[in-house]
Amino acid sequence: MGPKVRLLTPGDVRELAGRLGVRPSKRLGQNFVIEAGTVRRIAALAGLQPGDVVLEVGPGLGSLTLALLEALPPAEETVMSPAEEASLPAAAAATNSRGAGRVMAVEIDPVLAAELPRTVAERAPEAAGRLVVVEADALRVTGPDLSVAESGRAVAGVELPAVPTALVANLPYNVAVPVVLHLLAVLPSLERGLVMVQAEVADRMCAGPGSRVYGAPSAKLAWYAAARSAGPVPRSVFWPVPNVDSRLVAFTRRDPPESAAGREEVFAVIDAAFRQRRKTLRAALAGWAGSAAEAGRLLRAAGLDPGARGESLDVSQFARLAAAQRLEPRTI
């Protein structure tokens, strides 16, 4: 059994927001979930395991946070000898040392970040010690010894105090895809995720080659993970009620395609291919390759049709094309 938790009701959410003087911000993409059944469903679909460290981005007033704390399984008692512990891989040893799971909430709004621990202490006192709140922009979050790239230079990021294994969040609609891609890039410990996003964004995240909504976000997410739709979320469960539909997207990390090219090189060709998606790859990639003729040569070297369009390529084919540019000497 999980800890005893009193979830927020619609009245609780509005009362708490009023007391804090908080109005949902369009600039921050805030729409607070006010229906207890919805947050319980999300927490259940996340499939949390003992020892999980759950990263929640944009916890807001704490509706989903409380449900996640309620859903976290109790720690499994594992007795190991010092020799057995020493033989564990680093990631497994970290998980073993965590014991009971935790929720690590990253909140950009200082008022909400300060209030969340008080809300949890009041409504889930047994679980209060399993919450860590980090006041930060999720796009500046890093793992250990990493920095964030910005405009071609490295800037100091906000290092998380624990190693997250799962991302579960109601993401701000205006930054949902950049946040997911950033976190997968800087937090290799993230094994899986369940995020709530705008329905159109969910379609793009889950789309495969040949779909009319397949694009750069689809291909880039596929570099890191396999994504699938995990069901709709009605507008009525939000405050304020949004003008768009919402959907859950689940993903599981997988190894990227084998390639002589690195992630940044692959993402550069993906961006170039979809910047002018109506054009053939030979034309769309002219700027990336230096000329249309050179683009055609590299496409043929990668075993791809220069007359095809970007929407027909999967991420492994983009990786093959990026590798061709690195490996094939340019013709004059």
C-alpha positions, 0 to 999 in steps of 0.5 A: 500500500502507498502512503495516505494521500488527499488529492486536490479537488477542483475547489481545492485547486481554485482556493489554493490558486486564489490564496497564492494570487496565482492566475494560470499563465498563457506565457508559461503554458499553464493549465492545471488539472483539477480532476482526481480521477485523471491524475490517478489514471496518469499515475497508474499508466506510468507503471512506477516501480520500487526505487523509481525517481520520477521527474515531474516538469511543471507540477503547478499546484501539485495535483499530479505530484500527489497522485505520483506520490500515492502511486509510488510502490514501497521500497523492496527490501534487498539485502546484499553483501558488500561484494555483491554491491561492489559488482553492480553496474553504477546505474544499478547501484544507484537504484539499489541505494535509493530504496523508496522511490521519489518524485523530483518536481521541476517548477519554473514559477517561484511561488508555486515551487515554494508552495508545493512542499507545504501542500504535500506536507499537509495532504500527504505527510507520510510521503513528504520526505519523498518529494524534492522540488527544484526551482528551475527552467526544465530547459536548463536542467542537466545531469551530473557534469553536463552543461547546456548549449545555448547559441553555440556556447556552454552555459551553466545548467541546473544539476538535478539532486537525484538520478531520474528514471522516469518522466511523468508530467503535464507539460506546458504546451508551448515547450513540450517537444523541446523539453522532452528532447532536452531531457532525453539528451542530458539525462541518459538515466531516463528509461521511460516517460508518460507526458500529457501534451496538446493532441496535435503535438502528440500526433507528431511525436508518435508519427512514423514515416509517410504520415502527413504529420511526420516531421522533425519532432517525430524523427528526433524523438525516434533517435532516443525512444519508441513513442506511442499514444496512451489515450486522450484527456478531456478538456473538462479536467483542466482549469482554465479549460483549454481551447485544444484537445490533449493526449498522453504520449508514452515512450521507452528509451532505446539505443540510437541507430548505429552511425558514424555521425553524431546526434547533432549531425543527424539532427542537422540533416533532419532540420534541413530536410523538413525546413522545406518539406514540400521539396525533394530531398535533393532540393531541400538539402542543397543548403546543408550539402553545399549544392543540390548536386552535392546533396544528390551525390550524398543521397545516392551514396547513402542508398537513398532516392534524391527525388524522395521527400523528407517525410519518407525517411526514418531516423536510421536513414537520416543517420545514414545520410549524415554519415555519408557526408562525413565519410564521402569526400566532397567532389569539386 
